[in-house]
């Protein structure tokens, strides 16, 4: 996971959720129907967490 727009966005599914653009690699297959993304702030840092996902390789 990284912050920012990918160099080649054609390789990603793009979702806009509450004003935040999220790019998921098209090759990733999710085993769950609901994915929760959470931005957590602590002092001066921001972390993105992905919950409820089992990624099938």
C-alpha positions as CSV (number, residue, x, y, z in Angstrom):
1,X,0.0,0.0,0.0
2,X,1.3,3.4,-0.8
3,X,0.1,7.0,-0.9
4,X,-0.5,8.9,-4.1
5,X,-1.7,8.1,-7.6
6,X,0.0,5.2,-9.4
7,X,2.1,5.8,-12.5
8,X,-0.1,3.6,-14.6
9,X,-3.6,3.9,-13.3
10,X,-4.9,1.5,-16.1
11,X,-3.7,-1.4,-13.9
12,X,-6.0,-0.4,-11.1
13,X,-9.7,-0.3,-10.2
14,X,-10.4,3.2,-9.0
15,X,-13.0,4.0,-6.3
16,X,-13.9,7.3,-4.8
17,X,-15.1,7.1,-1.2
18,X,-16.0,10.2,0.8
19,X,-13.7,12.3,-1.3
20,X,-10.7,9.9,-1.1
21,X,-9.6,8.1,-4.3
22,X,-8.5,4.5,-3.7
23,X,-6.7,2.4,-6.3
24,X,-6.8,-1.4,-6.0
25,X,-4.6,-3.5,-8.3
26,X,-6.8,-5.3,-10.8
27,X,-4.9,-8.6,-10.1
28,X,-5.9,-8.7,-6.4
29,X,-8.9,-11.0,-5.8
30,X,-10.8,-10.3,-2.6
31,X,-12.5,-13.2,-0.7
32,X,-14.8,-10.9,1.2
33,X,-17.6,-8.7,0.0
34,X,-17.1,-5.8,2.4
35,X,-13.7,-4.0,2.7
36,X,-13.2,-1.3,5.3
37,X,-10.5,1.4,4.9
38,X,-9.7,3.5,7.9
39,X,-7.4,6.5,8.2
40,X,-6.1,6.8,11.7
41,X,-4.4,9.9,13.0
42,X,-2.0,10.1,15.9
43,X,-0.3,13.4,16.6
44,X,1.3,14.3,13.2
45,X,1.1,11.0,11.5
46,X,-1.6,9.3,9.4
47,X,-1.9,5.6,8.8
48,X,-4.3,3.8,6.4
49,X,-5.7,0.5,7.6
50,X,-7.5,-2.1,5.5
51,X,-9.8,-4.4,7.6
52,X,-12.0,-7.4,6.7
53,X,-9.9,-8.5,3.8
54,X,-8.5,-11.9,2.9
55,X,-6.5,-11.5,-0.2
56,X,-6.3,-14.6,-2.4
57,X,-2.9,-15.1,-4.1
